[in-house]
Amino acid sequence: MKRRNFIGQLSIASAIALFPDLTFGNSKDHVSAFAKKLKPVGRALEMEGYYVWCNSPIEGPDGRVHVFFSRWVASKKMGGWINGSEICHAIADTPESEFKFKDTILAPRGPGYWDATTCHNPSIKKVDGKYCLFFMGNSNGKTNTKRIGLATADSLDGPWARADEPLLLPGPSGAWDDHCTTNPAFIKHPNGQYWLFYKSWNTREYETSTDPLVKGNRKYGLAISDKLEGPYIKYDGNPVIDFSGRGNNAQLEDAFVWLDKGRFKMLARDMGVFNHQYGLYMESKTGKKWSEPEIGYFNAEYYHINQPPPPKYLNKYGRFERPQLLFQDGKPTYMFTTSQGGKYMTASPFIFKIES
C-alpha cells in the first residue's frame, strides 16, 4: 500500500474510532427536519409490576389526552408481549401532565379466538365519526399467529366491539409475508379508501436465518379497502418498503404513517439501516414508493438522558420504540415512544415534544 493511501485510511479509521457517528451509515447529513424538532419531555405511565409498551395517543372531545397502551406483568420479563399483553386506557389533562390509568379495554380472549393469548400494538384513530383501535393479537403465544384486528367504539370510554375474525391475514406459503401480520399503521386516503400498512416477513427466511442479531427480514406491505371493516386487498406491488437489498439484514418495524398536505410521512424503528438504536423518517407522494430513509429520532444517549446502568434482562436499553404521534388542531405536537428502564426497571412511555 502506498504511504499516502495508508495514512488516509488510518485517518479515517481513527476518526471512526473516536466519533462513531461519523460512519457512513450514521452521517448527520441524513438527519431529517422532523428529528431536529424533537425535545425530550420524559417518562410517563410508569406502573409497578408491569411493562408498558405501544403507547398511542389521541386528543378527546374534552381536550384531554387519551393514550391506549399495551402492558403485561413484569414477572414475564420483556418476552411477555407475545404471550400475555393486554391493551389499556389512560387519560391526562395535557401531554405533559400525569396520566391516570382508567381501565383495560382489550384482553386475550382465550382458546378458540384469534387473539387468544395476547393483545398488543394498539394504534388509535378517529375514522368516520367513530374511534378505531387497530391492534395485533395471536392465538398460540408465538409470532406465527400474529394477526391485525380492529376494535371500534362511539366513545373513547367504550364500550369496544371487536370482530371474531382478524382484519388482515398473512400471505400464502412462500410469500414475503407468509409469517404474520402485525404493526398496523392506518390512514383514510383522501380518495375515500382505507389504507392499512402492515409488517411481516417470510417464515422460511426466519427459520433458517443465521443472523446473530435478528432472525428474518421485516418489510412493509399495504392493503386497501373500500370499507373500514374490510375486506382489505393487498397491493400487487408489495412490499412497499424493503431494505433487504442494502445488505447486513437491514430492515424496519413499528411504522407510524400520517398525511401532511397531501404527502405521506412515516416514522419507524431502524433495524440496521443506520443502526439498531435510532428511528427512521421517510416521505412519499403516493404511499407506495418511499424516499430514502433519514434519521427520524435518536437514542437516549444522544439526548443526554441520564439513566442508571441496566440490569442484564433489559437488552434494548436506551432506544425508543413504537413511535406514535399526538395531533392537536390537525398538527403533530408530541411523539410518544416506549423505552426500557425507568423507576421499576421494566418499560414505560417516553414522550418528546415536537417544536414548531
PAMARLO-443900 format. One record per residue: x, y, z of N, C-alpha, C in turn. Coordinates in pm, whole numbers, padded with zeros to 5 digits, always signed. Layout:
BEGIN
XYZXYZXYZ
...
! end
This chain:
BEGIN
+00084-00120+00000+00000+00000+00000+00088+00124+00000
+00056+00224-00085+00132+00347-00087+00114+00421+00046
+00220+00494+00086+00220+00562+00216+00103+00660+00227
+00075+00735+00116-00032+00835+00120-00168+00768+00144
-00192+00656+00073-00319+00586+00092-00330+00527+00232
-00217+00475+00283-00218+00417+00417-00252+00522+00521
-00189+00641+00510-00215+00748+00606-00360+00794+00597
-00412+00801+00473-00551+00842+00456-00648+00746+00522
-00625+00615+00499-00714+00516+00558-00699+00512+00709
-00576+00533+00760-00555+00536+00904-00629+00653+00967
-00630+00767+00898-00700+00884+00950-00850+00858+00959
-00906+00796+00854-01049+00763+00855-01081+00666+00969
-00997+00563+00984-01021+00464+01089-01013+00528+01227
-00918+00622+01245-00904+00689+01374-01025+00775+01404
-01075+00844+01301-01193+00929+01320-01315+00847+01359
-01332+00733+01293-01446+00646+01324-01436+00593+01466
-01314+00559+01509-01296+00507+01644-01330+00613+01749
-01292+00738+01722-01318+00846+01818-01460+00897+01811
-01518+00898+01690-01651+00953+01669-01735+00853+01589
-01796+00755+01655-01869+00651+01582-01977+00706+01491
-02036+00821+01523-02144+00875+01440-02094+00929+01307
-01961+00925+01285-01908+00968+01156-01906+00855+01055
-01944+00734+01097-01952+00626+00999-02054+00662+00893
-02035+00607+00773-02120+00648+00660-02268+00626+00691
-02301+00514+00760-02440+00486+00792-02502+00584+00889
-02420+00647+00976-02472+00735+01079-02448+00882+01048
-02417+00914+00924-02383+01050+00887-02493+01147+00927
-02454+01257+00992-02552+01358+01032-02609+01431+00912
-02556+01405+00793-02616+01459+00671-02753+01398+00646
-02783+01286+00713-02907+01215+00691-03009+01240+00802
-02993+01344+00879-03088+01376+00986-03207+01450+00927
-03327+01402+00954-03448+01464+00900-03479+01595+00970
-03554+01679+00902-03602+01803+00965-03691+01769+01083
-03765+01659+01074-03851+01616+01186-03768+01591+01311
-03657+01519+01298-03574+01484+01413-03521+01609+01483
-03495+01713+01407-03438+01836+01464-03539+01913+01548
-03667+01877+01539-03772+01946+01614-03803+01881+01748
-03743+01765+01776-03780+01688+01894-03708+01736+02020
-03786+01752+02127-03732+01790+02257-03782+01689+02360
-03692+01620+02431-03737+01521+02530-03819+01584+02641
-03930+01519+02675-04013+01561+02788-03987+01471+02907
-03992+01339+02885-03964+01246+02993-04058+01127+02992
-04048+01044+03095-04127+00923+03106-04267+00952+03160
-04357+00860+03129-04495+00868+03179-04545+00727+03204
-04655+00717+03277-04724+00589+03298-04631+00477+03347
-04545+00510+03441-04462+00405+03500-04549+00327+03599
-04561+00197+03576-04653+00115+03653-04578+00002+03722
-04581+00003+03853-04512-00101+03928-04574-00237+03896
-04489-00333+03866-04536-00468+03837-04570-00493+03692
-04547-00393+03605-04583-00407+03463-04475-00351+03370
-04466-00409+03253-04402-00346+03139-04513-00272+03063
-04487-00148+03025-04582-00068+02948-04519-00039+02812
-04593-00066+02704-04537-00059+02568-04643+00000+02474
-04609+00028+02351-04705+00062+02244-04804+00171+02287
-04758+00293+02301-04842+00399+02354-04896+00486+02242
-05028+00481+02219-05090+00552+02108-05183+00661+02163
-05150+00790+02138-05228+00899+02197-05332+00957+02101
-05437+01018+02157-05536+01090+02080-05599+01195+02170
-05631+01311+02114-05698+01415+02191-05848+01389+02189
-05910+01390+02305-06052+01363+02316-06136+01488+02293
-06268+01473+02282-06357+01587+02261-06352+01689+02374
-06306+01642+02493-06295+01732+02608-06160+01801+02614
-06075+01779+02517-05943+01842+02514-05838+01766+02592
-05878+01663+02666-05780+01583+02739-05711+01483+02645
-05599+01433+02689-05521+01340+02607-05543+01198+02658
-05587+01113+02567-05611+00971+02597-05499+00889+02533
-05445+00796+02606-05342+00709+02550-05387+00564+02567
-05373+00487+02458-05404+00345+02459-05271+00270+02450
-05249+00180+02543-05117+00121+02557-05125-00028+02589
-05014-00097+02562-05001-00238+02598-04931-00249+02732
-04970-00351+02807-04895-00382+02929-04903-00531+02957
-04805-00582+03030-04805-00721+03076-04730-00728+03208
-04754-00833+03283-04696-00843+03417-04545-00857+03409
-04476-00791+03502-04330-00784+03499-04264-00920+03516
-04333-01014+03579-04274-01146+03601-04244-01218+03470
-04312-01177+03361-04288-01238+03230-04164-01180+03161
-04105-01077+03222-03993-01004+03160-04034-00948+03024
-03938-00913+02941-03969-00846+02816-04050-00934+02721
-04031-01063+02726-04098-01152+02634-04248-01165+02655
-04302-01102+02760-04444-01114+02788-04535-01050+02684
-04479-00966+02597-04562-00901+02495-04626-01004+02401
-04559-01116+02379-04606-01212+02280-04705-01313+02338
-04713-01323+02470-04800-01427+02527-04873-01383+02653
-04902-01254+02664-04974-01212+02784-05002-01063+02791
-04998-00994+02679-05021-00850+02678-05171-00819+02674
-05209-00707+02735-05344-00654+02726-05335-00507+02688
-05446-00451+02637-05447-00311+02594-05533-00231+02690
-05475-00119+02737-05537-00038+02841-05553+00106+02798
-05621+00184+02882-05658+00321+02853-05618+00408+02972
-05551+00520+02944-05516+00617+03047-05544+00758+02995
-05561+00853+03086-05601+00990+03049-05518+01091+03126
-05484+01203+03059-05415+01315+03123-05478+01445+03075
-05465+01549+03155-05520+01679+03116-05442+01740+02999
-05311+01716+02996-05224+01764+02889-05121+01657+02859
-05050+01667+02745-04948+01564+02714-04835+01557+02816
-04815+01665+02892-04703+01669+02985-04747+01656+03131
-04875+01631+03155-04921+01611+03293-04935+01462+03321
-04973+01429+03443-04978+01289+03485-05090+01212+03415
-05055+01097+03359-05154+01007+03301-05207+00914+03409
-05339+00904+03417-05401+00819+03517-05469+00700+03449
-05438+00582+03498-05495+00459+03445-05646+00460+03458
-05716+00421+03350-05861+00414+03355-05909+00270+03359
-05875+00192+03255-05922+00054+03254-05851-00026+03146
-05870-00159+03151-05827-00249+03045-05941-00261+02945
-05913-00239+02816-06022-00242+02718-06020-00367+02630
-05902-00426+02609-05892-00548+02530-05795-00642+02600
-05841-00762+02632-05756-00863+02693-05763-00990+02609
-05663-01077+02617-05668-01204+02544-05798-01278+02576
-05862-01333+02472-05995-01393+02490-05993-01542+02518
-05877-01605+02510-05870-01746+02546-05891-01838+02428
-05882-01969+02450-05887-02070+02342-06006-02051+02249
-05976-02069+02120-06081-02060+02018-06087-01926+01948
-06015-01827+01998-06014-01694+01936-05878-01665+01872
-05881-01581+01769-05755-01545+01701-05665-01461+01792
-05724-01392+01890-05646-01313+01986-05652-01378+02124
-05633-01509+02126-05647-01588+02249-05540-01558+02353
-05416-01527+02308-05304-01523+02402-05238-01388+02419
-05267-01291+02331-05211-01157+02352-05292-01054+02274
-05291-00932+02324-05346-00814+02254-05241-00705+02267
-05194-00653+02154-05073-00572+02153-05080-00474+02036
-04981-00385+02024-04969-00293+01910-05090-00201+01891
-05151-00142+01994-05265-00053+01970-05226+00071+01891
-05313+00110+01799-05297+00236+01726-05436+00296+01711
-05460+00409+01779-05594+00467+01787-05614+00574+01680
-05729+00571+01613-05765+00668+01511-05913+00704+01525
-05949+00824+01482-06091+00858+01468-06121+00857+01319
-06214+00769+01280-06245+00748+01138-06397+00747+01121
-06446+00832+01032-06589+00834+01000-06676+00852+01125
-06627+00935+01218-06705+00965+01336-06698+00864+01448
-06621+00755+01430-06607+00656+01535-06459+00636+01569
-06434+00582+01686-06297+00556+01729-06258+00413+01689
-06143+00403+01626-06095+00275+01572-05961+00242+01635
-05956+00128+01699-05832+00082+01760-05781-00039+01682
-05678-00015+01601-05612-00124+01530-05513-00189+01626
-05502-00321+01621-05415-00389+01716-05373-00524+01660
-05283-00590+01731-05236-00723+01694-05274-00821+01803
-05318-00940+01763-05341-01049+01858-05277-01176+01805
-05263-01276+01891-05220-01408+01844-05294-01516+01922
-05283-01639+01871-05362-01747+01929-05281-01857+01995
-05147-01851+01983-05066-01957+02041-04945-01906+02118
-04941-01774+02145-04828-01718+02219-04700-01711+02140
-04710-01723+02006-04591-01720+01921-04612-01621+01806
-04505-01595+01732-04513-01494+01626-04592-01540+01505
-04600-01672+01480-04660-01717+01355-04813-01712+01352
-04875-01669+01462-05020-01648+01457-05055-01501+01483
-04958-01413+01475-04989-01271+01490-05078-01224+01374
-05186-01157+01409-05281-01106+01310-05327-00966+01350
-05355-00882+01252-05406-00748+01278-05558-00754+01291
-05610-00685+01393-05753-00678+01414-05797-00534+01436
-05928-00516+01455-05987-00383+01473-06096-00389+01578
-06091-00293+01671-06198-00273+01768-06251-00131+01749
-06382-00112+01761-06443+00019+01738-06533+00058+01855
-06551+00190+01871-06639+00243+01975-06687+00381+01935
-06801+00420+01986-06853+00554+01960-06791+00657+02051
-06730+00611+02160-06667+00699+02259-06532+00642+02297
-06439+00728+02337-06310+00681+02385-06324+00601+02514
-06435+00617+02581-06461+00541+02703-06527+00406+02675
-06547+00374+02546-06607+00246+02510-06758+00252+02516
-06825+00137+02508-06766+00001+02501-06705-00027+02363
-06606-00117+02363-06533-00152+02242-06584-00284+02186
-06611-00284+02057-06656-00406+01988-06546-00455+01896
-06512-00581+01906-06411-00638+01816-06469-00761+01746
-06427-00776+01622-06479-00886+01541-06415-01018+01584
-06481-01127+01552-06429-01259+01584-06325-01307+01484
-06305-01229+01377-06204-01263+01277-06105-01147+01264
-05978-01176+01235-05881-01068+01215-05910-00987+01090
-05854-00869+01086-05875-00778+00973-05787-00815+00853
-05669-00869+00880-05573-00898+00772-05495-01026+00805
-05489-01114+00707-05419-01242+00723-05284-01241+00652
-05194-01334+00686-05066-01347+00615-05087-01393+00472
-04980-01383+00392-04984-01429+00255-04972-01580+00246
-04982-01636+00126-04969-01781+00108-04828-01828+00139
-04814-01957+00163-04683-02014+00194-04580-01978+00087
-04466-01929+00131-04360-01889+00040-04358-01742+00007
-04468-01671+00037-04474-01528+00010-04387-01451+00109
-04353-01328+00074-04269-01246+00163-04337-01224+00298
-04474-01230+00299-04550-01200+00420-04627-01322+00472
-04570-01441+00455-04644-01561+00495-04638-01591+00644
-04561-01514+00721-04543-01546+00863-04653-01488+00952
-04693-01362+00929-04785-01296+01019-04830-01163+00959
-04921-01093+01028-04948-00952+01001-04944-00881+01135
-04873-00768+01142-04853-00701+01270-04816-00555+01246
-04795-00480+01356-04758-00337+01349-04851-00256+01259
-04982-00254+01282-05072-00180+01193-05046-00030+01193
-05048+00029+01074-05040+00174+01056-05147+00213+00956
-05243+00293+00999-05364+00317+00920-05382+00465+00885
-05434+00489+00762-05482+00622+00726-05608+00606+00641
-05694+00707+00645-05801+00714+00547-05752+00803+00435
-05744+00747+00315-05690+00818+00200-05785+00930+00158
-05733+01040+00105-05820+01148+00057-05921+01103-00048
-05892+00992-00118-05986+00943-00220-06101+00861-00160
-06101+00849-00025-06208+00777+00042-06175+00633+00077
-06063+00580+00025-06024+00443+00056-05963+00434+00196
-05957+00312+00247-05898+00284+00378-05768+00208+00356
-05658+00265+00400-05526+00211+00374-05464+00158+00503
-05421+00033+00499-05360-00031+00614-05220-00079+00579
-05120-00020+00640-04982-00065+00625-04954-00169+00734
-04876-00271+00700-04850-00378+00795-04710-00433+00778
-04658-00490+00886-04526-00553+00885-04541-00704+00876
-04449-00766+00803-04444-00912+00801-04306-00957+00754
-04290-01088+00745-04165-01147+00694-04193-01289+00650
-04092-01351+00590-04106-01485+00533-04065-01591+00636
-04148-01692+00652-04124-01795+00755-03995-01872+00731
-03971-01913+00607-03851-01992+00580-03725-01912+00609
-03724-01784+00568-03608-01699+00598-03590-01684+00749
-03701-01674+00819-03699-01659+00965-03642-01784+01032
-03685-01901+00986-03645-02026+01049-03504-02069+01014
-03454-02024+00898-03319-02064+00855-03216-01953+00872
-03255-01842+00933-03166-01727+00946-03041-01761+01028
-02928-01708+00983-02803-01722+01058-02759-01590+01117
-02843-01487+01102-02809-01356+01158-02806-01366+01311
-02696-01327+01375-02687-01341+01521-02773-01240+01597
-02819-01135+01530-02893-01029+01597-03043-01039+01576
-03088-01056+01449-03231-01058+01417-03258-01169+01316
-03359-01251+01344-03396-01356+01250-03496-01303+01147
-03472-01334+01020-03562-01290+00914-03545-01143+00879
-03622-01098+00780-03612-00960+00735-03751-00898+00727
-03775-00798+00811-03907-00735+00822-03927-00630+00715
-04038-00641+00645-04073-00550+00538-04213-00495+00564
-04252-00395+00485-04386-00337+00500-04467-00354+00373
-04592-00395+00393-04688-00406+00285-04803-00309+00305
-04889-00302+00205-05006-00215+00206-05128-00296+00164
-05239-00277+00237-05366-00339+00200-05472-00229+00197
-05561-00235+00098-05657-00127+00073-05798-00182+00072
-05892-00104+00128-06032-00144+00130-06121-00025+00096
-06240-00055+00045-06340+00048+00022-06429+00068+00144
-06411-00020+00244-06488-00009+00368-06394-00023+00486
-06424+00046+00595-06340+00040+00714-06323-00103+00763
-06430-00178+00765-06425-00313+00821-06368-00416+00723
-06334-00375+00600-06276-00464+00501-06379-00514+00402
-06341-00605+00313-06211-00675+00311-06095-00585+00261
-05977-00608+00316-05856-00537+00277-05780-00620+00174
-05757-00561+00058-05690-00630-00052-05545-00583-00059
-05454-00677-00061-05312-00642-00062-05271-00584-00197
-05192-00479-00191-05140-00411-00309-05048-00505-00387
-05065-00509-00518-04987-00601-00601-04838-00572-00598
-04802-00448-00569-04660-00410-00568-04591-00429-00435
-04657-00499-00340-04594-00524-00210-04467-00608-00224
-04373-00591-00131-04374-00497-00021-04341-00355-00068
-04402-00256-00003-04376-00117-00043-04247-00064+00019
-04202-00127+00128-04071-00092+00186-03994-00221+00211
-03877-00230+00151-03794-00349+00157-03648-00304+00159
-03582-00319+00272-03443-00276+00286-03344-00392+00272
-03394-00511+00239-03307-00629+00238-03194-00617+00137
-03214-00541+00029-03111-00527-00072-02994-00441-00028
-03005-00376+00087-02895-00292+00136-02785-00373+00204
-02812-00502+00228-02714-00585+00295-02724-00573+00446
-02648-00657+00518-02643-00657+00665-02780-00678+00728
-02870-00742+00654-03005-00772+00703-03078-00647+00751
-03059-00536+00683-03125-00411+00719-03276-00425+00705
-03350-00369+00799-03496-00380+00799-03556-00272+00889
-03686-00279+00913-03754-00180+00995-03876-00242+01061
-03930-00171+01161-04056-00212+01224-04119-00090+01291
-04237-00113+01352-04305-00009+01431-04344+00114+01350
-04384+00098+01227-04415+00216+01143-04539+00290+01192
-04535+00422+01181-04650+00510+01203-04660+00598+01078
-04778+00603+01018-04796+00675+00892-04899+00785+00911
-04873+00903+00852-04972+01011+00853-04962+01091+00724
-05065+01170+00700-05070+01257+00582-05049+01401+00624
-04968+01472+00549-04941+01613+00575-04942+01688+00442
-05046+01769+00423-05061+01847+00300-05053+01757+00176
-05122+01643+00185-05130+01550+00072-05010+01461+00055
-04912+01470+00145-04791+01388+00134-04788+01286+00247
-04755+01162+00214-04743+01057+00315-04611+01074+00390
-04617+01053+00522-04496+01057+00604-04495+00936+00696
-04375+00888+00728-04363+00769+00810-04249+00781+00910
-04277+00736+01032-04174+00711+01132-04167+00562+01157
-04050+00510+01186-04035+00367+01214-03910+00346+01297
-03896+00228+01355-03773+00194+01426-03673+00136+01329
-03552+00188+01334-03444+00140+01248-03394+00006+01299
-03372-00086+01204-03314-00215+01237-03201-00244+01139
-03101-00155+01138-02981-00180+01061-02956-00092+00941
-03046+00005+00912-03018+00099+00803-02906+00193+00846
-02926+00261+00960-02818+00339+01021-02757+00260+01136
-02844+00205+01221-02803+00121+01335-02928+00055+01391
-02922+00005+01512-03039-00054+01577-03083+00031+01696
-03045+00157+01698-03074+00245+01810-03164+00363+01775
-03166+00402+01648-03237+00523+01608-03374+00492+01548
-03444+00597+01508-03567+00585+01434-03546+00632+01291
-03637+00593+01202-03630+00632+01061-03744+00727+01027
-03719+00812+00928-03821+00904+00875-03818+00894+00723
-03937+00879+00662-03948+00872+00517-04072+00948+00471
-04073+00986+00343-04187+01053+00282-04222+00987+00150
-04345+01011+00104-04391+00953-00022-04502+01039-00081
-04503+01050-00213-04612+01119-00281-04734+01028-00294
-04709+00898-00304-04816+00803-00334-04847+00705-00220
-04756+00690-00125-04771+00589-00021-04723+00452-00065
-04679+00442-00190-04636+00313-00245-04486+00311-00278
-04431+00425-00305-04287+00437-00327-04234+00544-00233
-04139+00505-00149-04095+00591-00040-03954+00645-00063
-03927+00761-00003-03797+00826-00015-03689+00747+00057
-03566+00784+00032-03455+00727+00107-03473+00760+00255
-03449+00663+00343-03469+00689+00486-03369+00790+00541
-03420+00871+00633-03337+00962+00711-03353+00926+00858
-03272+00985+00943-03285+00962+01087-03407+01038+01137
-03500+00965+01200-03623+01027+01249-03613+01071+01393
-03533+01000+01472-03505+01037+01610-03384+00957+01655
-03326+00997+01768-03203+00936+01816-03230+00850+01939
-03123+00807+02006-03137+00726+02126-03118+00812+02251
-03132+00751+02367-03126+00825+02494-02991+00892+02513
-02885+00824+02473-02752+00880+02490-02737+01011+02412
-02790+01015+02292-02781+01136+02210-02847+01255+02279
-02959+01230+02347-03032+01339+02412-02981+01366+02554
-02871+01302+02590-02810+01320+02724-02909+01287+02835
-02987+01183+02814-03082+01136+02915-03006+01042+03008
-02988+01085+03130-02910+01006+03226-02995+00894+03284
-02945+00771+03272-03013+00655+03325-02913+00568+03400
-02957+00501+03506-02865+00409+03575-02831+00292+03485
-02724+00220+03516-02688+00103+03435-02805+00004+03432
-02827-00061+03318-02941-00152+03308-02913-00288+03368
-03016-00355+03417-02999-00495+03455-02979-00579+03330
-02926-00698+03346-02893-00781+03230-03015-00819+03148
-03134-00823+03209-03251-00868+03136-03310-00761+03044
-03258-00637+03050-03305-00531+02960-03203-00511+02849
-03221-00581+02737-03122-00575+02630-03157-00477+02519
-03265-00397+02538-03300-00293+02441-03286-00155+02506
-03209-00148+02608-03196-00028+02691-03143+00090+02611
-03204+00206+02629-03153+00329+02568-03213+00364+02434
-03294+00276+02375-03355+00309+02246-03505+00328+02263
-03563+00402+02169-03705+00435+02173-03777+00361+02061
-03885+00293+02097-03957+00210+02001-04104+00253+01991
-04174+00198+01891-04317+00221+01869-04353+00370+01866
-04291+00452+01779-04328+00594+01772-04473+00612+01727
-04547+00695+01798-04685+00730+01763-04701+00879+01790
-04776+00949+01706-04787+01094+01718-04922+01136+01776
-04917+01242+01856-05038+01309+01904-05063+01429+01813
-05186+01440+01762-05225+01552+01678-05319+01643+01756
-05290+01774+01751-05375+01874+01813-05396+01985+01711
-05522+02018+01687-05557+02115+01581-05499+02072+01447
-05497+01941+01423-05452+01888+01294-05303+01882+01275
-05226+01917+01377-05080+01917+01364-05017+01823+01465
-04908+01753+01427-04840+01668+01525-04766+01753+01628
-04797+01730+01756-04740+01813+01862-04647+01736+01956
-04671+01605+01970-04588+01523+02058-04566+01387+01993
-04449+01330+02018-04420+01194+01977-04414+01107+02103
-04498+01004+02106-04497+00908+02215-04417+00785+02170
-04324+00743+02252-04248+00621+02225-04253+00534+02351
-04184+00423+02348-04167+00343+02469-04021+00307+02482
-03977+00286+02605-03836+00259+02627-03817+00177+02754
-03725+00083+02748-03694+00003+02865-03631+00089+02974
-03647+00045+03098-03586+00115+03210-03690+00184+03296
-03655+00300+03350-03745+00375+03434-03738+00334+03580
-03833+00388+03656-03836+00371+03802-03833+00225+03844
-03905+00139+03769-03917-00001+03810-03832-00095+03725
-03746-00040+03640-03659-00117+03552-03739-00221+03473
-03848-00173+03414-03929-00254+03322-03932-00179+03189
-04044-00115+03156-04054-00029+03037-04172+00065+03058
-04165+00182+02994-04271+00281+03008-04263+00380+02892
-04370+00457+02871-04369+00558+02764-04260+00663+02786
-04204+00711+02677-04116+00827+02681-04167+00925+02575
-04190+01049+02617-04257+01148+02533-04159+01255+02488
-04174+01297+02361-04099+01407+02303-04195+01515+02255
-04162+01638+02278-04238+01748+02222-04185+01778+02082
-04275+01805+01987-04236+01842+01851-04244+01993+01842
-04130+02059+01844-04128+02206+01844-04152+02258+01703
-04227+02366+01694-04259+02423+01562-04148+02514+01512
! end
